Amino acid sequence: MSLPTYQTLMLPLLRLASDQRAHRLRDAVNQLANELQLSINERTELLESGSQTVFMNRVSWARTYLKQAGALSTPERGALQITDRGLKLLANHPEGITLALLQQFPEFQAFKERKRPKDPEQHINWDTDLIFDDTPEDILASAHRVMSESLEQELLETVKQASPAFFERLVVDLLVKMGYGGNRLDAGQALGKTGDGGIDGIINEDRLGLDVIYIQAKRWEGTVGRPDIQRFAGALQGQRAKKGVFITTSNFSREAKEYASLIDTRIILIDGVRLAELMVEHNIGVSTVETYEVKKLDSDYFEAG
């Protein structure tokens, strides 16, 4: 038998989780392999990159899409658990779960829209996650968008589960990778030391320390409002500072963004979504598992002959 697709695996994955307990993803993969009576070769078949088995990869994507639709949650790192929505989905659709079916949920619609193509003539077919266009490059770009969005959301969830001390180190690593703070030792000494009027730390803007940036880094769940930004701005004025960065794992209200854009003090707001994007861009907490080279004919080589 051929390995089931990730869409085919969504229904058995929900069934497995229907006991409402938390399941480790690796355990779920083994349990599904046993349930489907996969052979040793089917269980061990690798992706072309050799980084993961094909079956593990497909179960992971089934989990990802079910989680985006609110049918599964992540109670702890590397685990999955069914939600009330997942139980209802399982009861109402025993014949199978597809991506087209998941489009009824606003969370899944939002997930689709976040990384949609800029070209309105292009569209993603969510039965395949690929743009139907006449170039393979478009297909690769579409698949990359879907994978990046999933990684960013998983990364942000993991950051939210980390300790405050770990989050502080993460902010230091990110700022250093972005070129601030000189070296990591200097940046680490600067951050998390002041606690002065809403300021969590100070970091050099450049390696020579010609100017400094004041930092507030909060691992919050609730929306950051205008009063929070006002307090930070007041703290900056008390230090005669001109620049600040407010980093949070949550988001900022419209009023908070408007206030930050109107005041003389320059305050950059980095919400959870942007934080995850920057972490991926600067390779903080992520690693490259696969690289594809796209090549074209070198006409100059043949003309030179």
matplotlib code that plots the C-alpha trace (Angstrom):
import matplotlib.pyplot as plt

x = [0.0, 1.1, 1.6, -1.6, -1.6, -1.6, -5.2, -6.1, -4.3, -6.2, -9.2, -7.2, -5.2, -8.3, -9.6, -6.4, -6.7, -10.4, -9.5, -8.9, -5.4, -2.2, -0.2, 3.4, 3.7, 6.2, 4.0, 1.1, 3.1, 4.1, 0.5, -0.9, 1.8, 0.6, -3.0, -2.5, -0.3, 2.6, 5.5, 9.1, 9.9, 6.9, 7.8, 11.4, 11.1, 12.9, 12.3, 14.8, 16.7, 17.0, 16.0, 12.7, 10.6, 7.9, 5.2, 6.4, 6.3, 2.8, 1.4, 3.1, 1.4, -2.0, -1.5, -0.5, -3.6, -5.9, -4.2, -4.7, -8.4, -8.7, -9.3, -6.1, -4.2, -0.6, -0.8, 3.0, 6.0, 5.9, 2.4, -1.1, -4.6, -8.1, -10.3, -14.1, -14.1, -12.1, -14.5, -17.5, -15.6, -14.9, -18.5, -20.0, -17.5, -16.6, -16.1, -13.0, -11.5, -10.1, -8.6, -11.7, -13.7, -11.4, -12.1, -15.3, -13.3, -12.3, -8.9, -8.1, -9.3, -7.0, -4.1, -4.7, -4.9, -1.8, 0.6, -1.5, 0.2, 0.5, -0.6, -4.5, -4.4, -2.8, -4.7, -3.9, -5.8, -6.1, -6.5, -2.9, -1.5, 0.0, -0.6, -2.0, 0.2, 2.3, 5.8, 7.3, 8.9, 5.4, 4.7, 7.9, 7.2, 3.7, 4.8, 7.5, 5.0, 2.8, 5.8, 7.1, 3.7, 3.4, 7.0, 6.4, 3.3, 4.9, 7.9, 5.8, 3.8, 7.1, 8.4, 5.2, 5.8, 9.4, 10.5, 10.9, 14.7, 14.8, 12.8, 15.3, 18.2, 16.2, 15.8, 19.6, 20.4, 18.1, 19.3, 22.9, 22.2, 20.5, 23.8, 23.0, 24.9, 28.4, 28.9, 26.6, 28.4, 28.0, 24.4, 23.6, 25.1, 23.0, 19.6, 17.6, 19.6, 17.8, 14.2, 13.9, 10.4, 9.4, 12.8, 14.0, 17.4, 19.8, 21.7, 24.2, 22.8, 26.2, 29.4, 31.2, 28.4, 27.8, 24.2, 21.9, 18.5, 16.2, 14.4, 11.2, 10.6, 7.4, 6.2, 2.6, -0.7, -3.0, -3.0, -0.5, -2.5, -1.7, -1.1, 1.8, 3.5, 2.9, 4.7, 7.6, 7.8, 7.8, 10.6, 12.6, 12.0, 13.3, 16.5, 16.6, 16.6, 15.5, 15.0, 13.3, 12.1, 9.0, 9.0, 6.0, 4.8, 1.2, 0.0, -0.5, -3.8, -4.6, -4.3, -0.9, 0.4, -1.1, 0.5, 3.9, 3.7, 2.8, 5.3, 8.8, 10.5, 11.2, 9.6, 9.6, 6.9, 7.6, 4.6, 4.6, 4.1, 6.9, 9.1, 8.7, 9.4, 12.6, 13.7, 13.3, 15.0, 18.0, 18.0, 17.2, 15.6, 15.4, 17.7, 17.8, 16.8, 16.6, 17.9, 16.8, 18.9, 16.9, 19.1, 18.7, 20.6, 23.8, 23.5, 26.8, 28.6, 27.4, 27.9, 31.5, 32.1]
y = [0.0, 3.6, 5.9, 7.9, 11.6, 14.1, 14.9, 11.2, 11.2, 14.0, 11.8, 9.0, 11.6, 13.1, 9.6, 8.9, 12.1, 11.6, 10.3, 14.0, 13.2, 14.9, 12.8, 13.3, 13.6, 10.9, 8.5, 9.4, 8.7, 5.2, 4.5, 5.5, 3.4, 0.4, 1.1, 1.4, -1.7, 0.0, -2.1, -1.4, 0.1, 2.4, 3.5, 4.2, 5.8, 9.1, 12.4, 13.3, 15.4, 12.5, 14.7, 13.0, 10.0, 10.6, 9.3, 11.5, 14.5, 13.8, 13.2, 16.5, 18.4, 16.8, 18.0, 21.5, 22.0, 20.7, 23.0, 26.0, 25.1, 24.9, 21.2, 20.4, 22.4, 22.2, 21.7, 21.4, 21.3, 18.5, 17.4, 17.5, 17.4, 17.5, 20.5, 20.7, 21.8, 18.7, 16.4, 18.0, 17.7, 14.1, 13.4, 15.2, 14.0, 10.3, 9.9, 12.1, 15.5, 17.7, 21.1, 22.3, 21.3, 23.2, 26.4, 26.9, 28.0, 31.7, 30.7, 28.6, 31.4, 33.8, 31.4, 31.2, 35.0, 35.8, 34.5, 34.8, 35.8, 39.5, 38.9, 38.8, 36.7, 33.9, 31.8, 28.9, 25.7, 24.4, 20.8, 20.9, 24.0, 25.0, 27.9, 26.8, 28.7, 27.9, 28.0, 25.6, 28.6, 29.8, 26.4, 26.4, 29.9, 29.0, 25.9, 27.9, 30.5, 27.8, 26.1, 29.5, 30.5, 27.2, 27.4, 31.0, 30.1, 27.0, 29.1, 31.7, 29.1, 27.6, 31.1, 31.7, 28.4, 29.3, 30.9, 34.7, 34.2, 32.2, 34.9, 37.5, 35.4, 35.0, 38.8, 39.2, 36.6, 38.2, 41.7, 40.6, 38.7, 41.8, 43.8, 45.5, 45.3, 44.6, 41.0, 38.7, 39.2, 43.0, 42.7, 40.2, 42.5, 45.4, 43.6, 42.8, 45.0, 48.3, 47.7, 51.5, 52.9, 50.3, 49.9, 46.2, 46.9, 49.0, 47.9, 49.6, 50.6, 50.0, 48.2, 51.4, 52.3, 55.7, 55.5, 53.3, 51.7, 51.1, 47.8, 46.5, 42.8, 41.3, 37.7, 38.6, 37.1, 40.1, 43.0, 45.7, 49.0, 52.7, 53.1, 50.5, 52.4, 55.7, 54.4, 53.2, 56.6, 58.3, 56.2, 57.0, 60.7, 60.3, 58.9, 61.6, 58.7, 59.1, 55.4, 52.4, 49.0, 47.3, 43.6, 41.4, 37.9, 39.2, 42.2, 45.9, 47.7, 50.3, 53.1, 51.9, 51.9, 55.3, 56.8, 55.3, 56.8, 60.3, 61.0, 62.5, 59.6, 56.8, 53.6, 50.5, 48.0, 44.3, 42.0, 38.2, 37.7, 40.0, 38.5, 35.0, 36.4, 38.0, 34.8, 32.8, 35.4, 35.5, 31.8, 32.1, 28.9, 27.3, 25.3, 24.6, 21.0, 21.3, 23.5, 23.5, 25.1, 26.5, 26.6, 27.9, 27.5, 29.6, 31.0, 32.9, 29.5, 28.2, 31.5, 31.7, 28.4]
z = [0.0, -0.6, 2.4, 3.3, 2.5, 5.3, 4.6, 4.9, 8.3, 9.8, 10.7, 12.3, 14.2, 15.6, 16.5, 18.3, 20.3, 21.1, 24.6, 25.4, 26.8, 25.8, 23.3, 22.4, 18.6, 18.3, 20.2, 18.0, 14.9, 16.2, 17.2, 13.8, 12.1, 14.1, 13.5, 9.7, 9.8, 8.0, 6.9, 8.2, 4.8, 5.0, 8.5, 7.7, 4.2, 4.4, 2.7, 0.0, 2.4, 4.8, 7.7, 8.6, 7.7, 5.1, 7.5, 10.4, 8.1, 6.9, 10.5, 11.5, 8.7, 9.6, 13.2, 11.9, 9.9, 12.5, 15.0, 12.7, 12.6, 16.3, 16.4, 18.2, 20.8, 22.1, 25.9, 26.1, 23.7, 21.3, 22.3, 20.9, 22.5, 21.0, 21.6, 21.9, 18.3, 17.3, 19.1, 17.2, 14.0, 14.6, 15.5, 12.5, 9.8, 10.5, 6.7, 6.6, 7.2, 4.4, 4.1, 2.3, 5.3, 7.7, 5.8, 7.7, 10.7, 11.1, 12.5, 9.5, 7.2, 9.0, 8.6, 4.8, 4.5, 6.4, 3.8, 0.6, -2.6, -3.4, -7.0, -7.0, -10.2, -8.2, -5.7, -3.4, -3.8, -0.3, -1.4, -2.4, -0.8, -4.1, -6.4, -9.8, -12.1, -15.1, -13.4, -10.9, -9.1, -8.1, -6.7, -4.6, -3.4, -2.3, -0.4, 1.3, 2.5, 4.0, 5.8, 7.0, 8.5, 10.3, 11.7, 12.9, 14.8, 16.3, 17.3, 19.0, 20.9, 22.1, 23.2, 25.2, 27.1, 28.0, 31.3, 31.7, 32.0, 28.8, 27.0, 28.2, 26.7, 23.5, 23.2, 23.7, 21.1, 18.6, 19.1, 18.8, 15.6, 14.3, 14.9, 18.2, 21.5, 20.3, 21.5, 23.4, 26.7, 26.6, 25.6, 28.3, 30.9, 29.7, 29.5, 32.5, 34.9, 35.2, 36.1, 36.2, 35.4, 32.9, 31.3, 31.2, 29.8, 27.7, 24.7, 22.4, 19.0, 17.4, 18.3, 19.4, 21.8, 20.2, 21.0, 23.2, 22.8, 25.8, 25.9, 27.3, 26.7, 28.0, 27.7, 27.8, 26.7, 26.8, 24.4, 25.1, 25.3, 25.1, 28.9, 28.7, 25.9, 27.7, 30.8, 28.7, 26.9, 30.2, 31.4, 28.3, 28.9, 32.4, 31.0, 28.2, 25.8, 22.2, 21.2, 22.6, 21.5, 23.1, 22.5, 23.4, 22.7, 22.4, 20.3, 20.5, 20.4, 17.7, 20.2, 21.3, 17.8, 17.1, 20.2, 19.4, 15.9, 17.2, 20.0, 19.4, 21.1, 18.6, 19.9, 17.8, 18.6, 18.0, 18.5, 18.7, 15.0, 14.1, 16.8, 15.3, 11.8, 13.0, 14.9, 11.7, 9.6, 11.9, 12.8, 16.5, 17.7, 14.3, 12.1, 8.3, 7.5, 3.7, 1.0, -2.7, -5.4, -8.4, -11.4, -14.9, -18.2, -18.4, -21.9, -21.6, -21.2, -24.5, -26.3, -25.2, -27.0]

ax = plt.figure().add_subplot(projection="3d")
ax.plot(x, y, z, "-o")
ax.set_aspect("equal")
plt.show()
